[in-house]
Amino acid sequence: MFTELFSKKTPAHVRDVYVYNTETRKREVFKPLNEKEVKMYSCGPTVYSNIHIGNLRAFLSADIIKRVLVRNGYPVKHTINLTDFGHLTSDGDEGEDKMMKALKKEGVPITLDSMRQLSTRYIKAFENDIDELRIIHPAVWARASDYVKKQISLIKALEEKGFTYETSDGLYFDISKFPKYGRLGNIDIEKLQSGARVEVNAEKKHPADFAIWKKGDLGWESKWGKGFPGWHIECSAMAMDTLGKQIDIHTGGEDLASTHHNAEIAQSEAATGKTFVKYWLHNAFITIDNTKVSKSLGNTITMRNLMDRGFSGDDYRYWLLTAHYRTQANFSWEALTSAKQALFRLKRYVYEDFKQRTSTPDATYLDRFDTCLADDFDTPGAIAVMWDMLKDSKLDDKTKCGTLMSMDEVLDIGLSDNLQEGVKSLGVIAVDDLSEEIQALIDEREVARIARNWDVADILREKIKLKGYELEDTAHGPKVTKVG
């Protein structure tokens, strides 16, 4: 549905883009390894269930990063991995494979074929979610089970160079052989103690040593016995196979930095002798009641849950963009309702007067907008500029509309759809502008409806009808028609 790069020709280099690099803990000017093509890798989901809205933030963050780079003249080749085996329930290489656990829960025989079938189902569900959020698909979807031979080759290279040791349950990477281990987050490995995140394995030389091959009854044949590659090794193998030994940008959730991404750095650089990633970019969590959204905590919400409550992917995308990707965003139905109402007003502005859509944008506001986005992808700042522009009485409506549409090339919140799709998403027939009184009643009723306060919603519907308007609830929001 959404392609890797925009259909428009990539412009010449426009402005410097600044990024916050987790490794250096500094804001840096982005300078790609090769200006002709930025190589970008994003850690994808483990596809054993539906993805929750917290997980989805990582992919929206990567989407904005990619769009801003392209807008400023940097073509991007992007890979997202799909983990369909080998992700254990503990970061300490203990516990059960999450895919196997899901198969047991569904009462399905535990085989590689059934694991493949289960993951295929959830990959399709994940792709539906990112399409709903208008996230551009990567150039490469790298499915871990398709790259097992590449992973085994990388493991052999590490073994030949002396970075591994074997135990009764697998092959481990010896972090003592890689002095720079732990540089993401400035981890002091001498002080690292086993605990909730890293379980004790008596055969491990150090608690932070990690498995690159796990022995087991299910899996693939190898010189170390039947089993499967470790979770960390898959990303190194797939990133290097699809993008090369050195990449510009690696993205992921902030929870991956200390363990998974440090492991990626160690095994990749041990194998190649080269710097693996130039810029590490991590997004913060989504919280509910100031608690991280997590399947293990049982507080997850999916895109389907949002849609069942009357929200769209555009609504959630807009809400996410009102917070900087490196700051936590506390989700609530009230906050999402406010975002929905704000976006509704923007869409109504664009789609109710069709003649406005061909105007030239205002250069001053676009420059302010793009300057925000080039400063570590400051979407809340960019959105603030957008609203400032709409309030500017010196600009005519056509210029405002044209500026909105240009801004939407990056934000992609549904302001630059084709006319038919835009009107459909708006859900309102283009009649005379509604009065503030009627709009307030509609907004109040929408809040009541989303909260499932049906009695209040019915009373407000009757009030609106007495004012001369018929209200119809649709999948795209309330549809209003003038009566008589």
C-alpha positions in Angstrom: 0.0 0.0 0.0 2.7 2.4 1.0 6.0 2.2 -1.0 9.6 2.5 0.3 10.2 6.1 -1.1 8.1 8.9 -2.2 7.0 9.0 -5.9 8.4 12.5 -6.2 12.0 12.9 -7.3 14.3 13.2 -4.3 15.5 16.8 -4.0 19.1 18.0 -3.7 20.4 18.3 -0.2 18.3 20.9 1.5 19.4 21.5 5.0 21.5 19.8 7.8 19.6 17.2 9.8 20.5 16.9 13.5 20.0 13.6 15.4 20.4 12.5 19.0 22.8 9.6 19.0 22.3 7.3 21.9 25.8 6.0 21.7 27.5 9.4 22.1 24.6 10.9 24.1 24.9 14.0 21.9 23.0 15.9 19.3 25.0 15.5 16.1 24.8 16.7 12.5 23.8 13.7 10.4 26.5 12.9 7.9 25.8 9.6 6.0 28.4 7.1 5.0 27.3 7.6 1.4 25.2 10.5 0.3 23.7 8.5 -2.5 22.0 6.1 -0.1 21.3 6.2 3.6 21.2 2.7 5.1 18.7 2.3 7.9 17.8 -0.8 10.0 14.9 -1.0 12.4 14.3 -3.8 14.9 10.9 -5.3 14.1 8.4 -7.2 16.1 8.4 -10.8 17.4 5.3 -12.0 15.5 3.6 -14.3 18.0 0.6 -12.1 18.6 -1.0 -8.8 17.6 1.3 -5.8 18.0 0.2 -3.3 20.7 0.2 0.5 20.3 3.4 0.8 22.3 5.3 -1.4 19.8 3.8 0.6 16.9 5.5 3.8 18.1 8.9 2.5 17.1 7.8 2.1 13.5 6.1 5.4 13.3 9.3 7.0 14.7 11.3 5.3 12.0 8.8 6.4 9.4 9.2 10.1 10.4 13.0 9.7 10.4 12.9 8.3 6.9 10.5 10.9 5.6 12.5 13.8 7.0 15.7 12.4 5.5 14.1 12.0 2.1 12.6 15.5 2.2 16.1 16.9 2.8 17.7 15.1 -0.1 18.9 11.8 1.4 17.5 8.6 -0.4 17.0 5.8 2.2 17.2 2.1 2.0 15.4 0.6 4.9 15.2 -2.9 6.4 12.8 -4.0 9.1 13.3 -7.5 10.6 10.5 -9.9 11.6 11.4 -12.3 14.4 9.6 -15.6 13.9 11.7 -17.8 16.2 14.4 -17.6 18.8 13.2 -14.7 21.0 13.2 -16.2 24.5 11.1 -14.9 27.4 14.2 -13.8 29.2 17.0 -11.5 28.1 19.3 -13.9 29.9 18.9 -16.6 27.2 16.6 -18.6 29.5 13.0 -19.4 29.3 10.7 -20.5 26.5 10.7 -19.4 22.9 7.9 -16.9 22.5 6.7 -18.5 19.3 6.6 -22.0 20.9 4.7 -20.5 23.9 2.1 -19.1 21.5 1.7 -22.4 19.7 1.1 -24.2 23.0 -1.5 -21.6 24.0 -3.3 -22.2 20.7 -3.1 -25.9 21.0 -1.1 -26.3 17.8 1.6 -28.9 17.3 5.1 -27.4 17.8 6.8 -27.8 14.5 8.7 -25.4 12.2 5.8 -25.5 9.8 3.2 -24.5 12.4 5.6 -21.8 13.7 5.8 -20.4 10.2 2.1 -20.5 9.7 1.5 -18.7 13.1 4.0 -16.0 12.3 2.7 -15.5 8.8 -0.8 -14.7 10.3 0.6 -12.1 12.7 2.9 -10.6 10.0 -0.2 -9.9 7.9 -1.9 -8.4 11.0 1.2 -6.2 11.6 1.3 -5.0 8.0 -2.4 -4.1 8.3 -1.6 -2.0 11.4 1.2 -0.1 9.7 -0.9 0.5 6.7 -3.6 1.9 8.9 -1.0 4.3 10.3 0.2 5.2 6.8 3.7 4.0 7.6 5.8 3.5 4.5 6.9 -0.1 4.0 10.7 -0.8 4.1 12.7 -1.8 1.0 13.3 -5.1 2.8 11.2 -7.1 5.2 13.8 -9.5 6.7 12.1 -12.6 8.1 14.5 -14.3 10.5 13.7 -17.9 9.4 14.7 -16.9 5.8 18.2 -16.0 7.0 19.2 -19.0 9.1 22.1 -19.9 6.8 23.4 -16.3 7.0 23.2 -16.4 10.8 25.1 -19.7 11.0 27.8 -18.3 8.7 28.2 -15.3 11.0 28.3 -17.6 14.1 31.1 -19.6 12.5 33.1 -16.5 11.8 32.8 -15.4 15.4 33.9 -18.9 16.5 36.9 -18.9 14.2 38.0 -15.5 15.6 37.8 -16.8 19.2 34.9 -14.8 20.5 32.7 -17.8 21.5 32.6 -20.7 23.9 30.3 -23.7 24.1 28.1 -24.9 27.0 25.7 -27.8 27.4 22.8 -25.6 26.1 24.5 -23.7 23.3 27.2 -21.4 22.0 27.8 -18.1 23.8 29.5 -14.8 22.9 32.3 -14.0 25.4 32.0 -10.3 26.1 35.4 -10.3 27.8 36.9 -10.7 24.3 35.2 -7.5 23.2 36.5 -4.6 25.5 34.0 -2.1 24.1 30.9 -4.1 25.1 28.2 -2.0 26.8 28.9 1.4 25.2 25.2 2.0 24.6 24.0 3.3 27.9 27.6 3.4 29.2 27.2 0.1 30.9 29.9 -1.0 33.4 30.1 -4.7 32.8 32.3 -5.2 35.9 29.3 -4.0 38.0 26.7 -5.9 36.1 24.9 -8.3 38.3 22.4 -10.9 37.5 18.8 -10.1 38.3 15.4 -9.7 36.9 16.6 -9.0 33.4 19.5 -11.4 33.3 19.1 -14.8 34.8 22.0 -16.9 36.1 23.4 -19.7 34.0 26.2 -21.5 35.9 28.1 -22.3 32.7 28.3 -18.7 31.5 31.6 -17.0 32.2 29.9 -13.7 32.7 26.2 -12.8 33.4 26.2 -10.6 30.3 27.5 -13.3 27.9 24.7 -14.0 25.4 23.7 -17.0 23.3 24.4 -17.0 19.6 23.2 -20.6 19.2 20.7 -22.4 21.4 20.5 -26.2 21.3 17.1 -27.8 21.2 14.8 -30.5 19.8 13.2 -28.1 17.4 15.3 -26.1 14.9 18.0 -26.5 12.3 21.1 -28.7 12.1 24.5 -27.2 12.8 28.0 -28.2 13.9 26.9 -27.3 17.5 23.9 -29.6 17.3 20.3 -29.1 16.4 18.8 -25.8 17.5 18.4 -22.2 16.5 20.4 -19.0 16.3 20.1 -16.6 19.2 17.8 -13.6 19.1 20.6 -11.1 18.9 22.6 -12.7 16.0 19.6 -12.5 13.6 19.7 -8.7 13.5 23.4 -8.5 12.8 23.2 -11.1 10.1 20.1 -9.6 8.4 21.3 -6.0 8.7 24.7 -6.9 7.1 23.2 -9.1 4.4 20.6 -6.5 3.3 22.5 -3.2 4.0 26.2 -4.0 4.3 28.8 -4.3 7.1 28.3 -0.7 8.1 25.0 1.2 8.3 24.1 4.8 9.0 21.0 4.5 11.3 19.7 1.8 13.6 16.4 2.5 15.3 14.4 0.7 18.0 12.7 1.1 21.4 14.8 2.4 24.3 14.4 -0.9 26.1 16.5 -2.6 23.4 19.6 -0.4 23.9 21.2 -2.0 26.9 20.9 -5.6 26.0 19.9 -6.4 22.4 21.7 -3.5 20.7 24.9 -3.8 22.7 24.9 -7.5 21.7 24.4 -6.5 18.1 27.4 -4.1 18.3 29.7 -6.7 19.9 29.0 -9.6 17.5 28.9 -7.4 14.4 32.1 -5.5 15.1 33.9 -8.6 16.3 33.1 -10.3 13.0 34.0 -7.4 10.7 36.4 -5.2 12.6 34.4 -2.2 11.5 32.0 0.2 13.2 28.6 -1.4 12.8 26.3 1.6 13.2 27.1 5.3 13.0 23.9 6.7 14.6 21.7 4.9 17.2 18.2 6.4 17.6 15.8 5.1 20.2 12.2 6.0 20.9 10.7 6.2 24.4 7.8 4.1 25.7 4.1 4.6 25.5 2.6 4.5 29.0 -0.9 4.0 30.4 -1.4 5.5 33.9 2.4 6.2 33.7 3.1 2.5 33.4 4.9 1.1 30.3 2.5 -0.7 27.9 3.7 -4.3 27.9 2.2 -7.7 27.1 3.7 -9.1 30.3 1.9 -6.5 32.4 -1.4 -7.2 30.6 -2.2 -3.5 29.8 -1.9 -3.7 26.1 -4.2 -2.0 23.5 -4.1 -2.9 19.8 -5.0 -0.9 16.7 -8.2 -3.1 16.5 -9.1 -1.9 20.0 -8.8 1.7 18.9 -10.8 1.2 15.8 -13.6 -0.6 17.7 -13.8 2.5 19.8 -14.3 4.7 16.7 -10.7 5.9 16.2 -8.7 5.7 13.0 -5.0 5.2 12.3 -4.8 8.9 11.5 -6.1 9.8 14.9 -3.5 7.7 16.7 -0.7 8.9 14.3 -1.6 12.5 15.0 -1.6 11.9 18.8 1.8 10.2 18.7 3.3 13.0 16.6 2.2 15.6 19.3 5.0 14.1 21.5 8.7 14.0 20.7 9.8 10.4 19.9 12.4 10.5 22.7 9.9 11.4 25.4 7.3 9.1 27.0 3.8 9.6 26.0 1.0 8.7 28.4 -2.0 7.3 26.6 -5.5 8.0 27.6 -8.8 7.8 25.8 -9.4 11.4 26.6 -6.1 12.4 25.0 -6.8 10.4 21.9 -10.3 12.0 21.7 -8.7 15.5 21.8 -6.3 14.4 19.0 -9.2 13.1 17.0 -11.2 16.3 17.3 -8.1 18.4 16.4 -7.5 16.3 13.3 -11.1 16.4 12.3 -10.9 20.2 12.2 -7.8 20.1 10.1 -9.4 17.7 7.6 -12.6 19.7 7.4 -10.6 22.8 6.6 -8.8 21.0 3.7 -11.7 19.1 2.2 -14.8 21.3 2.6 -13.5 24.0 0.2 -12.2 21.9 -2.7 -10.8 24.9 -4.7 -8.2 25.6 -2.0 -6.2 22.4 -2.8 -3.9 23.7 -5.6 -2.4 26.7 -3.9 1.3 27.4 -3.4 2.4 26.9 0.2 3.8 29.7 2.3 7.6 29.5 2.2 8.2 31.1 5.7 6.0 28.7 7.6 7.3 25.7 5.6 10.9 26.7 6.5 10.0 26.9 10.2 8.2 23.6 9.9 11.1 21.8 8.2 13.6 23.4 10.6 11.8 21.8 13.5 11.8 18.4 11.8 15.5 18.6 10.9 16.2 19.2 14.6 16.0 15.6 15.9 12.6 15.1 14.3 10.8 17.5 16.5 7.2 16.7 15.4 5.5 18.6 18.3 7.4 21.7 17.3 6.4 21.2 13.6 2.7 20.7 14.6 2.9 23.9 16.7 4.1 25.7 13.6 1.2 24.2 11.6 -1.3 25.6 14.0 0.4 29.0 14.1 0.1 29.2 10.4 -3.6 28.4 10.5 -4.1 31.2 13.0 -2.2 33.8 10.9 -4.8 36.3 9.6 -2.3 37.6 7.0 -2.5 34.4 5.0 -5.5 33.6 2.7 -7.3 30.3 3.0 -5.9 28.9 -0.3 -2.3 29.5 0.9 -3.1 27.9 4.3 -4.5 24.9 2.6 -1.5 24.5 0.2 0.9 24.8 3.2 -1.0 22.1 5.1 -0.8 19.8 2.2 3.0 20.3 1.9 3.4 19.7 5.6 1.3 16.5 5.3 3.9 15.0 2.9 5.9 14.3 6.1 3.2 14.1 8.8 0.9 12.1 6.6 -2.2 12.5 8.8 -4.7 12.5 5.9 -4.6 16.1 4.7 -3.3 15.4 1.2 -5.4 12.5 0.2 -7.2 12.5 -3.1 -10.5 14.3 -2.9 -12.7 11.3 -2.7 -10.7 9.6 0.1 -10.4 12.9 2.0 -14.1 13.5 2.0 -14.7 9.8 3.0 -12.3 10.2 6.0 -13.9 13.5 7.0 -17.4 11.9 7.2 -19.1 15.2 6.7 -21.0 16.4 3.7 -19.8 19.8 2.5 -22.6 22.0 3.7 -22.5 25.6 5.0 -20.0 25.9 7.8 -21.4 24.6 11.1 -21.9 27.1 13.9 -19.7 26.9 16.9 -22.8 25.9 18.9 -23.5 22.9 16.6 -19.9 21.9 16.5 -19.6 22.0 20.3 -22.7 19.7 20.6 -21.2 17.3 18.0 -17.9 17.2 19.9 -19.6 16.7 23.2 -21.7 13.8 21.8 -18.6 12.2 20.2 -16.9 12.2 23.6 -20.0 10.6 25.1 -20.2 8.0 22.4 -16.6 7.0 22.6 -17.1 6.6 26.4 -20.1 4.5 25.6 -22.4 6.8 27.6 -25.3 6.1 25.3 -28.0 7.9 27.2 -26.1 11.2 27.0 -25.2 10.6 23.4 -28.9 10.1 22.5 -29.9 13.3 24.3 -27.2 15.3 22.4 -28.3 13.7 19.1 -31.8 15.0 19.7 -30.5 18.5 20.6 -28.6 18.6 17.3 -31.7 17.4 15.4 -33.8 20.2 17.0 -31.2 22.6 15.7 -31.8 21.4 12.1 -29.1 18.8 11.6 -29.3 15.0 11.2 -26.4 13.1 12.7 -25.2 9.7 11.5 -22.5 7.6 13.0 -20.2 6.1 10.4 -16.9 4.1 10.4 -15.2 7.4 9.5 -16.7 9.6 12.2 -20.0 11.5 12.6 -21.7 12.5 9.3 -23.8 15.7 9.4 -26.5 16.7 7.0 -28.8 19.8 7.2 -32.5 19.0 7.5 -35.0 20.9 5.3 
